[in-house]
Amino acid sequence: MKKIAIFQYDLGMGGIQKSLINLLNTIDLNKYKIDLYLFDKTKFFKNTIPKEIKVTYLKPENKKFKRFDSALKQSKLIIEGEYDYAIDFSSYSPDCAIGAIKANAKKRIIWCHNDIDLKLKHEWKYKVLFHFMKSKHKYFDTVVAVSNGAKDGFYKKTKFQDIKVIPNLINTDEIYEKELEEVKFNVDEDYYNIVAVGRLCHQKNYLESLTIMNKLKDEKIRLYIIGAGEEENLINTMIKDNNLKNVFLLGGKQNPYPYMSLMDALLLTSHYEGQGMVLLEAKALGLELYLPKRLERYVDNIVGQDDIVASLKNATKKKKIKDNLKKYNKEIVKHLDELFKS
């Protein structure tokens, strides 16, 4: 049985946290003994961690920017035990990287959850973080990128040689169970109802979604946005200034699936993604997918549109055909097994 130490900062709201929970609830724990190390007790998702996984909370050390090599040298972190693999699943937190490096492990792996080439161009805070943290990569043997787009971006900025592409697992059993939860919400079936799901932040580029809806004011189309974040006021202002009576903010939801299952389609207009798990979650629920061509590189076998406005004008309600993603998940489990045999 392979022993694996996984370091993640917290289990709060976010795609990284969700993907880790999916992994822990899918991976064969008869093959792998996993210890999970967290630095914060924040929890957003209702999912439980399998009882076979030991969870240890560590004290965070790095609250200010400093060069990674200095932070590593000054660290007093002690990780007990011996492991075959130590994983920095966060890829953002210096504490997680230091934990994976300090662990007594035969190999070290760091996950890459985003297209860091584009993230560096769009987010100055990440540019500062990357500048101070980029030296950490030399301590790792392998990088796991969650899409070809993420792999290309990582290689472009680091020239790291051993990068494997392993997309995130999608727990469709959980999706189908949770979509049955009763919620006090309904949509008007006379409209073509679209949902957008994700944090209200620059990366998710909701302003493009609102621009699209502004051009569809005369159509029987409505957009419902599920999410919370720092751009909520900006989005609300744009909705009011443009009198977008076809757009509704639903706020953040621990369980978005009952809302998604009422919709006809999902709209995603992010500037960039790591993978875009919500596309696969929507596919599992049988929703039509609308996204710009630039996002195709982050999810295999997903097709975008050259002109989303024109495509939505021609959209018609269709019978939903769910996809349990069984083949997709089976392939990912195979790649994980190969990773931990290497």
N, C-alpha and C positions, 0 to 999 in steps of 0.2 A: 504493500500500500504506500503510495507516494504521499509525503507530508508537504503541505503547502501553507505558507503564511501570506495572508492578503492584508494589505494596508489601505484603508480608505478613511477619509477624514470624518465623515458622518453618514447617516442614512436620511438626511433631510430631502427637501424637494429638489428634484433634478434628474436628468436623463442618466447621468453616471450612476447615481444611487439606484435608480430603477433597474438599470442593466445588471448591476451587481446582485441585486435581490433575485432577479430572474436566473442569473447564473447559479447562485447558491441553492436555489430551489429546483434546479434541473440537473446539475452535475451529479454523477454517480458517486455517492458517498461511501459505497463499498470499495471503490477504487482509490479514493482520495480522502485523507484526513486533513481537514481544513481548520486553521485557526484564523479568526478574523480580528484584526486590530483596528480600533477606532479611536479618534481623538476628541470626539464630541458626542454627547448623548442625544442630540437632536434627531427626531424621527418624524417623518411625514407620512410615508406609506403604511397602510394597515398590514401589509404582508409580514409574516413572521419568518425569522431565520430558523432553518431546521435545527432541532435540539442537539443533533450530533456535532454541530459546529460550535467550538468554544469561542466566545466573544470576550476580548480583553480591552479595557479602556486605558489609554495612555495619556499622559499629560503633554499637551502641545508646548513646543519650545519656541517656535518662530513666529512672532507677532509683528516683526518689523522686517523690511527688505534688507537682506544682506547677501553677499555672494555665497553661492551654495557650498563651495569648498570650505569657507570659513564657518558656515553654519554646521557642517558635518563635523569639522574638527572640534568645535565647541560643544557639540551635543553630548549630553550625559545619558542619553537613552540606552536602556539595556533590554535586549530581547532574549529571553531564555529559550532553550530548546534548539534542536537541529532540524533543518528542513531540506527537502530536495529543491524546492522553489520558493523564492520570496518575490511577491508581486506588489508593485506600486500601482494600484488600480486607479487612484485619483489622477495622477499625472500632472496635477496642478499644485498640490500642497507639498512644500519642502519637508514637512514632518513625515508624510507618507514615504517619500523617497528615502529619507534618512532611515526610517524604520526598516525598509526593504534592504538597504545597504548594511545596516547594523546587524540584521538577522544572520545567524550562522546557516547559510544556504549554499548549495552547490551551484545554483544558477539564479539569476535575477532577471525579472521581466517587468517592463513598464508598459501600461496600456496607453494608447493615444486615442482620445475620444473626439478629436476635432480636426478640422483642416487648419493647422496652425499657420500656414502661409497666409491665408486670407484673414485669420483672426488677428495676426500681427498688423495687417494693413488697416483693419477696422477698429481695433480696440487699443488705445494707448496704454491703459492700465496693464493689459496682458503683455504689451511690448516691454514695459518696465520689468514685469515679473519674469518674462522669458530671458531678458538680458542678464538678470541676476541668477537665474536657475539653470541656464542651458548647459552648464558644465556637469550637471548630474548625470547626463546620458552616458558618459564614459564609464560609469560604474555598472551599467546594465549589459546583459548578454544579448537580449532580444527585446524588440518592440512589437507589440500587437496593436495594429491599427484596425479600427472598426469598419473601415470601408477603403476602397481603392482611392477615393478622393482624399481621405485622411492620410493614407500611406504616401501619396504623391506630395502632399503638402509637408509632411514630416521629413521626407527625404530631401526635398528642396531646401529646407532650412537647416538640416543637421548633417546630411550625407551619411546618416547611419545605415549600415549595410544589411544587418539582419532584421528586416521588417516583415512580419507575417500579417496577412489580412484575415481576421476572424470577426465577422459581424456579431452583433448582440443577439442573444436568445430572446425570443418573444413568447411569453407564457400565455398561450391562447386559452388554456383551461381556466386560468384566472380571469381573463377578459370575458369569456362566455358566462362565467359565474357572476361576475360583478355587474354585467350589463343588465341583469335581472333585478337589481336593486331598485326599489320604488323611489322615485323622486317627484317632487312637486313641480313639474315642468312639462310643457308640451309645445309642439310646433304646429303651425298652420299648414296642413297638408296641401292647401291650394298654392303654396309657394314651393320653390326649389330651395331646400334648406341646406346651408353649408356650415361646417364647423371648422374653426382653426384652434389648435391646441398648442400651448407652449408658453413659456415665461414671457412676460411683456418687457422685452429688452431689445437692444439694438440688433443683435444677431438675428432675431426672429423676423425683423423687418415687417412689422404689421402695417407700417405706413403704405407699403406697396399694396397690401390687401385692401386697405381703405381706399386707395386710389382706384383700384379695380371696382370696388363697390360703388364708388362715386360715378363711374361710367355705366353702372347698371341700375341706376335709380328708377328708370322707367320699366324695368323688368320685374317679374314676380319672383325675385330671388332675395333671400335673406342670409346674412352671415352672423353666426354666434361665435364669440371668442371666449375660450376657456383658458384662464391663466391670470397670474398676478405678477407684478414686477415694477421696476423703476420707471418704465415709460407709460404707466397707466394714465397719468395726468395729460401727457402729450397726446395719447390716443383719444382720450375723452375730449380734449380740445379740438382735435381734428374732426371728430364725429359731430360736435356741435357747430363748428365753423362751416362745415359743408352740409349741414342738415341731413346727415346720413340716418334716415329713419329705417333703413334696411340693415343696420348693424346693431348688435346687442352684446354687451359685456356681461358675462356670467360669473366672473371671478375665478379664483383658483378652486379646484375641486380635487379632493383626495381620490375620488372615484369618478373619472370623466366618462366612463363607458356607457352608462345609461343615457347620457346626453348625446354621445356620439351615435349610439344605435338608433336614435330618432331622426338622424340626419340622412340626407341623400348623398352628400359628398364631403370631402375634406379639402381644404385649401392650405397650402404651405408656400410661403414666399420668402423664406429665410435668405439672407445674403449668402450664407454658407451653412454647412452642417458638419457633423462628424459622421453620422449615419442617417438620422431622420427616422428614429424608431416609430414615431407617430404615423408615418406612412404605412408601415407594416401593421400597426394596430388597427388602422382604419381599413386596410385590406382584409384583415381577419374578420372585421365586422361587415364586409361587403360594400363599403362605401366607394363611390367613384373618387378618383384622385386628380386634383388640379395643382400643378406645380410648374415653375419655369424650367426650361431645359437645363439650366446651369446646375440644378440639384440632382440630375440623373446620375451623376458620378458617385453619389453617396449611397445609393441602394440599387443593387442589381435587379434587372427586369422590371423597373418602374419607368414609365414613359411620361415625360412632361409635355407641355404645350408651347408652341411658338407664340400664340396669342391667346392668353387665358380669357380675356374679355369676350372675344369672338366665340371661344369654345363654350363658355358659360351661357352665352345668348342662345346657343343651339342645344343646350343641355335639356334632357328630358328625364323624368323619373323612370327608374328601371327596377326590376326585381333584384333584390340584393342576393348575391351569391357569396357566401362566406368562404374564407380560405383558412383552414386550421394551421397552416404553415408547418405541417408535419415534416415534409421533405426538407424545408428550409432549416428547421431546428435540428433535424437528424444530421444534416451536413455540418452544422456548426459544432455539435457534440463530437463528431468525428475529427474535426480540426483541433478541438481542445485536447482530445486524447493524443493526437499526433504531437501537439505542442509539448505535452507533459511526458512524452516518451523520448523526446529528442535529447 
